Amino acid sequence: MAATRYTDRPVVAPAVSDPLAPFSPAVRDWFRASFEAPTDAQSRGWAAISGGRHTLIHAPTGSGKTLAAFLWCLDRLTTDPSPIPTRERPGTVRVLYISPLKALTYDIERNLRAPLTGIALASTRLGLEPPRISVASRTGDTPAEDRREIARHPPHILITTPESLYLMLTSAAREVLRGVEHVIVDEVHAIAGSKRGAHLALSLERLEALRAGATDTDGTAGVAGSAAGRTTGTSGPALRGESSDWPR
């Protein structure tokens, strides 16, 4: 596994002529039918994310940061679908979304419905097999039966909080996280300088070690790349408790 390289200053992604070029046709068609054009945060974010780099997107509320982080993950799930789960191989979580604000977890699960439905319809129009992408959330309010269902049938996308991630990583539930490819950490500025932020950093290191142990190889306020996949972090001047800025 290649060593992670750090720079003294942030690397600013250059503007690109067609920010949607790296995406699959169905995802491009959905986005163009839904929005007039990508924002600057999305254009620069996708250039970095699609290149496989850990990415921090710092932009004002309303600039589409969360969609910028999610859309590449949805594209990967569309173009590289998971095998059909079986009793022996139930599958694994591939995209992990973490928010320090529990209210955002409910917003994100709801807001994902539009792109998931739109991408499926666009795939059908193009004569392609529509993706079957499952989403679930786990927070302190998640009923025990729902938590057991996540363990039995891991969703492709899991939405959670730093505290719930810690509980998963320190229990048998961690098995569903062995195949995580992308991590999105939203509103990272809300906890970056606190004990919660330090605790989350430790959990992310545990996640890397978990996946590295499973494969023997080698999701801040946006998307990144490491042993645990690519992590994207999103950050902005929003206050604690502010609702998600997606869709814009």
Residue, then its C-alpha position, 0 to 999 in steps of 0.5 A: m500500500a502506497a504511503t499517504r502523502y501530505t502537503d503543507r497547504p491545501v491542493v486546490a483542484p483546477a477548474v475543468s471544461d466538463p465537470l461531468a465528463p468522468f461520470s457514467p451516461a445515466v448519472r450525467d443525464w440525471f444531473r443535467a435534467s435536474f440542475e442548470a450546471p454544476t457549482d464551482a464547489q462541485s466542479r472542483g470537488w469532482a476533479a479531485i474525487s474522481g482522481g482518487r484523492h482524499t478531498l475537503i470541500h469547503a464552501p458556503t451553504g447552498s453550493g451543493k457540497t453534499l451532492a458533490a461528495f455523494l454523486w461520485c459514490l452513486d456513479r461507482l455503485t451504478t457502474d460497478p454494482s455489488p454482487i447479488p447477496t446470498r446467505e453465505r455472502p450477504g454483501t457489505v457497506r460500500v459508502l459510509y456517510i458520517s454526520p456530527l449532526k444527527a438531524l442531517t442523517y434523516d435529511i440525507e436519507r430522504n434527499l438520496r431518493a431523488p438522485l437514486t430514482g432519477i438515475a434509475l429512470a435515466s438508466t432505463r431510458l438508455g437501455l441499461e439495467p437500472p441500479r439497485i442501491s440500498v440505503a439505511s441509517r444507524t443512529g442512537d435512535t435506530p430500533a434494535e430490529d433495524r440494527r439487526e437487519i443492517a447486520r443481516h443485509p448490509p445496505h450499499i450506503l450507510i448513514t450514521t453518526p460518529e458515536s454510532l460508528y464507534l459502537m459498530l467498530t467495537s462490536a460484531a457489527r463491524e463486519v458489515l464495514r469491511g468492504v467500505e470504499h468511500v467515506i463522506v464526513d459532513e460538516v466536519h468543521a463542527i467537530a474538527g477541533s473538539k474531543r468528538g473530532a479526535h474520537l472520530a479520527l480514531s474511529l476512521e483509523r480503526l475503519e482503515a485497519l479493519r478494511a486493510g485486514a480484510t483485504d490484505t492490500d493495498g467520508t473533514a467535510g467531503v471524499a478521500g482515498s486510503a486503505a478504507g477507500r476514499t474519504t470526502g469531507t464537506s465543510g462550510p460556515a453553517l451553524r450547528g443544527e442547520s439543515s442540509d444544503w442539498p438539494r440546492 
